[in-house]
Amino acid sequence: MVHVDLTDKEFRRLLDMVYIGNWILNSLRGEDRFEDYDKVESKLFGLCAKHGMDKLFTVHKGTVLPSREFEEGGIHEAIMDYEDDIYFEILAEEMARRDMDFTPVSTENYEELVDRM
């Protein structure tokens, strides 16, 4: 058993990080989810009541889940900002690598890759 002392603000930030991490791991997996991550998320959101954060969780069929209020509170905007940045970085790199005939990146051609990006 691990015990970590967190302020309410730190606990709230931990909820955000756990939600974001689980979203990245599981949002596109459909029925093939990593259930152990869902369980950790559920366990942490289950602690919300002890911290007076009743609006951040809901219980559905006996499972504690992030509430709609939590999900609509700006967390998805943060995820979308990250996805936008990553998408354009990957796109720029792939186009630069294409222009370099997909030559493996090395110390000799790294600067060229960066310039093309």
CYANA upper distance limits for C-alpha pairs under 8 A (distance plus 0.5 A):
  6 LEU  CA     10 GLU  CA      6.02
  6 LEU  CA     11 PHE  CA      6.25
  7 THR  CA     11 PHE  CA      6.60
  8 ASP  CA     12 ARG  CA      6.60
  8 ASP  CA     51 HIS  CA      7.22
  9 LYS  CA     13 ARG  CA      6.80
 10 GLU  CA     14 LEU  CA      6.66
 11 PHE  CA     15 LEU  CA      6.80
 12 ARG  CA     16 ASP  CA      7.03
 13 ARG  CA     17 MET  CA      6.81
 14 LEU  CA     18 VAL  CA      6.57
 15 LEU  CA     19 TYR  CA      6.54
 15 LEU  CA     41 GLU  CA      8.42
 15 LEU  CA     44 LEU  CA      7.55
 15 LEU  CA     45 PHE  CA      7.51
 16 ASP  CA     20 ILE  CA      6.59
 16 ASP  CA     75 ILE  CA      7.59
 17 MET  CA     21 GLY  CA      6.51
 18 VAL  CA     22 ASN  CA      6.56
 18 VAL  CA     41 GLU  CA      6.71
 19 TYR  CA     23 TRP  CA      6.47
 19 TYR  CA     41 GLU  CA      7.25
 20 ILE  CA     24 ILE  CA      6.71
 20 ILE  CA     75 ILE  CA      8.26
 20 ILE  CA     79 ILE  CA      7.52
 21 GLY  CA     25 LEU  CA      6.76
 22 ASN  CA     26 ASN  CA      6.26
 22 ASN  CA     27 SER  CA      8.04
 22 ASN  CA     37 TYR  CA      6.71
 22 ASN  CA     38 ASP  CA      7.41
 22 ASN  CA     41 GLU  CA      7.89
 23 TRP  CA     27 SER  CA      5.48
 24 ILE  CA     28 LEU  CA      8.49
 25 LEU  CA     29 ARG  CA      8.34
 25 LEU  CA     34 PHE  CA      7.90
 26 ASN  CA     30 GLY  CA      8.02
 26 ASN  CA     33 ARG  CA      5.92
 26 ASN  CA     34 PHE  CA      6.93
 29 ARG  CA     33 ARG  CA      5.91
 34 PHE  CA     38 ASP  CA      7.33
 35 GLU  CA     39 LYS  CA      6.68
 36 ASP  CA     40 VAL  CA      6.89
 37 TYR  CA     41 GLU  CA      6.68
 38 ASP  CA     42 SER  CA      6.57
 39 LYS  CA     43 LYS  CA      6.54
 40 VAL  CA     44 LEU  CA      6.72
 41 GLU  CA     45 PHE  CA      6.64
 41 GLU  CA     65 LEU  CA      8.15
 42 SER  CA     46 GLY  CA      6.44
 42 SER  CA     63 THR  CA      7.39
 42 SER  CA     64 VAL  CA      5.51
 42 SER  CA     65 LEU  CA      6.13
 42 SER  CA     66 PRO  CA      8.26
 43 LYS  CA     47 LEU  CA      7.31
 43 LYS  CA     64 VAL  CA      7.78
 44 LEU  CA     48 CYS  CA      7.79
 45 PHE  CA     56 LEU  CA      7.99
 45 PHE  CA     57 PHE  CA      6.52
 45 PHE  CA     64 VAL  CA      7.02
 45 PHE  CA     65 LEU  CA      7.05
 45 PHE  CA     66 PRO  CA      6.92
 46 GLY  CA     57 PHE  CA      7.72
 46 GLY  CA     64 VAL  CA      6.29
 46 GLY  CA     65 LEU  CA      8.36
 47 LEU  CA     51 HIS  CA      7.37
 48 CYS  CA     52 GLY  CA      6.83
 48 CYS  CA     53 MET  CA      5.36
 48 CYS  CA     54 ASP  CA      6.55
 48 CYS  CA     56 LEU  CA      7.44
 48 CYS  CA     57 PHE  CA      7.45
 49 ALA  CA     53 MET  CA      6.03
 49 ALA  CA     54 ASP  CA      5.66
 53 MET  CA     57 PHE  CA      8.27
 55 LYS  CA     67 SER  CA      7.35
 55 LYS  CA     69 GLU  CA      7.20
 55 LYS  CA     70 PHE  CA      7.86
 56 LEU  CA     66 PRO  CA      6.39
 56 LEU  CA     67 SER  CA      5.62
 56 LEU  CA     68 ARG  CA      8.31
 56 LEU  CA     69 GLU  CA      6.86
 56 LEU  CA     70 PHE  CA      5.51
 57 PHE  CA     64 VAL  CA      7.12
 57 PHE  CA     65 LEU  CA      6.06
 57 PHE  CA     66 PRO  CA      4.94
 57 PHE  CA     67 SER  CA      4.79
 57 PHE  CA     68 ARG  CA      8.50
 57 PHE  CA     70 PHE  CA      7.82
 58 THR  CA     64 VAL  CA      6.26
 58 THR  CA     65 LEU  CA      5.85
 58 THR  CA     66 PRO  CA      6.62
 58 THR  CA     67 SER  CA      5.52
 59 VAL  CA     63 THR  CA      5.84
 59 VAL  CA     64 VAL  CA      4.96
 59 VAL  CA     65 LEU  CA      6.46
 60 HIS  CA     64 VAL  CA      6.99
 60 HIS  CA     65 LEU  CA      7.59
 66 PRO  CA     70 PHE  CA      6.60
 66 PRO  CA     71 GLU  CA      7.33
 67 SER  CA     71 GLU  CA      6.84
 68 ARG  CA     72 GLU  CA      6.46
 69 GLU  CA     73 GLY  CA      6.42
 70 PHE  CA     74 GLY  CA      8.44
 70 PHE  CA     75 ILE  CA      8.06
 71 GLU  CA     75 ILE  CA      6.62
 71 GLU  CA     76 HIS  CA      7.25
 72 GLU  CA     76 HIS  CA      7.63
 74 GLY  CA     78 ALA  CA      7.12
 75 ILE  CA     79 ILE  CA      6.92
 76 HIS  CA     80 MET  CA      6.48
 77 GLU  CA     81 ASP  CA      6.61
 78 ALA  CA     82 TYR  CA      6.84
 79 ILE  CA     83 GLU  CA      6.66
 80 MET  CA     84 ASP  CA      6.53
 81 ASP  CA     85 ASP  CA      6.80
 82 TYR  CA     86 ILE  CA      6.63
 83 GLU  CA     87 TYR  CA      6.37
 84 ASP  CA     88 PHE  CA      6.86
 85 ASP  CA     89 GLU  CA      6.74
 86 ILE  CA     90 ILE  CA      6.55
 87 TYR  CA     91 LEU  CA      6.53
 88 PHE  CA     92 ALA  CA      6.46
 89 GLU  CA     93 GLU  CA      6.67
 90 ILE  CA     94 GLU  CA      6.50
 91 LEU  CA     95 MET  CA      6.61
 92 ALA  CA     96 ALA  CA      6.61
 92 ALA  CA    117 MET  CA      5.64
 93 GLU  CA     97 ARG  CA      6.50
 93 GLU  CA    113 LEU  CA      7.95
 93 GLU  CA    117 MET  CA      6.25
 94 GLU  CA     98 ARG  CA      6.49
 95 MET  CA     99 ASP  CA      6.70
 95 MET  CA    117 MET  CA      8.17
 96 ALA  CA    100 MET  CA      6.80
 96 ALA  CA    113 LEU  CA      6.54
 96 ALA  CA    116 ARG  CA      5.84
 96 ALA  CA    117 MET  CA      6.14
 97 ARG  CA    101 ASP  CA      6.78
 97 ARG  CA    102 PHE  CA      5.33
 97 ARG  CA    103 THR  CA      7.44
 97 ARG  CA    113 LEU  CA      7.35
 98 ARG  CA    102 PHE  CA      5.70
100 MET  CA    113 LEU  CA      8.35
105 VAL  CA    109 ASN  CA      6.66
105 VAL  CA    110 TYR  CA      6.45
105 VAL  CA    113 LEU  CA      8.27
106 SER  CA    110 TYR  CA      6.22
107 THR  CA    111 GLU  CA      8.35
109 ASN  CA    113 LEU  CA      6.86
110 TYR  CA    114 VAL  CA      6.79
111 GLU  CA    115 ASP  CA      6.58
112 GLU  CA    116 ARG  CA      6.64
113 LEU  CA    117 MET  CA      6.70
